Amino acid sequence: MTEHEAQPTAGREQAQSPPGEERTRPADSEAQAQAQAQAQAQAQSRPGREQVRAETGPEQPHSTTGEDPAARTTGEDGAARSTGGASGPQAAGDDGPRQDNGAQVSTGKETAGAHEAAIPELVIISGMSGAGRSTAAKCLEDLGWFVVDNLPPALIPTMVELGARSQGNVARIAVVVDVRGRRFFDNLRESLADLDARGVTRRIVFLESSDDALVRRFESVRRPHPLQGDGRIVDGIAGERELLRELRGDADLVIDTSSLNVHELRAKMDAQFAGEEEPELRATVMSFGFKYGLPVDADLVVDMRFLPNPHWVPELRPFTGLNEEVSSYVLNQPGAKEFLDRYAELLQLIAAGYRREGKRYVTVAVGCTGGKHRSVAVSEKLAARLAAEGVETVVVHRDMGRE
């Protein structure tokens, strides 16, 4: 190799050698200028990177997370921030929270606007055994409350929490707590304190009764008192009064049932928890055939056999009272419409009395010979009348299709 052929190679080695390295031979001035220009261009294309190198020292190896360590600076608050480069899938300028490895982290902002779970209203029913706790619980259940009987007091906060997670499906909870829980009853005071700390709206209903009335009630059903043990009924009553003394003092509502019957107790519960709304009455209108027997659960029975029977009309015999032709035939008979008008008025009067007595359900049985034509047609029309008057009505055709 000649001397002229070797000089370009030496020039390339000098241009590729790191800046600041001692030269081993005279360098071509033009090659040095080109190398410096390239270095300056690279520095200008990465303005933050060269400054970080100058402040933090030589560039460290890349981390396994894919983030460029040289592309991080320290802010005024001491937190590490990304200043550029490929630090993960999040684009520069996105102010979303993330960790150093690119994973999203929570800053609390995303939960600030979340709706808090609605805490259900809570009623705790307690009191003396035989004073009417079960009746009070059934009354609240009829009013739409979610009722749990004999729940250990330690589980009441858990029950409220489950109700809060129901997305409003369980807005009112009633819990029956009494001495049947035995040793679990001792946790009631702690559970009440927990509920107060959570801000739960709670009320305590205490059912009271005299010793004489309680003794008569236990003797009438021939059952022992839960705390009677080997003693007498009066011993169990006395022990229960002592256990419940403190809870009775904390009660929001005390009802003395000594002289109350079941209907009067329901009326008192309705007055406290039904609000201004009138207790709802639900009606079941049931068609049936007398030849198959009377419905055992019927409150009122109507006999439609005073109307002509479509069974003896050949073109109507195969059909039922749900058919328009059969229905028109039955309802256009003399006395049919008058009967519907007057019986609907009678049901209004009866329904008002049922509500006053705390009765929530009524079954009206409408009968004919086979339960196929007349009773079906009249049941459908009567149910429509009741529904128009605001009564929740269900129609059942018990014997249709049995022939």
Buried (B, 14 or more C-beta within 10 A) or exposed (E): EEEEEEEEEBBEBBBEBEEEEEEEEEBBEEBBEEBEEEEEEEEEEBEBBBEBBEEBEEEEEEEEEEBBBBBBBEEEEEEEEBBBBEBBEBEEEEEEBBEBEBEEEEEEEEEEEEEEEBBBBBBBBBBBBBBBBEBBBBBBBBBEBBBBBEBBBBBBBEBBBBBBEBEEEBBBBBBBBBBBBEEBBEBBEEBBEBBEEEEBEBBBBBBBBBBEBBBEBBEEEEEEBBBBEEEEBBBBBBBBBEEBEEBBEEBEBEBBBEEBEBEBBBBBBBEBBBEEEEBBBEBBBBBBBBEBEEBEEBBBBBEBEEBBBBBEBEEBEEBBBBBEEBBEBBBEBEEBEEBBEEBBEEBEEBBEEBBEEBBBBBBBBBBBBBBBBBBBBBBBBBBBBBBEEEBEBEBBBBBBEEE
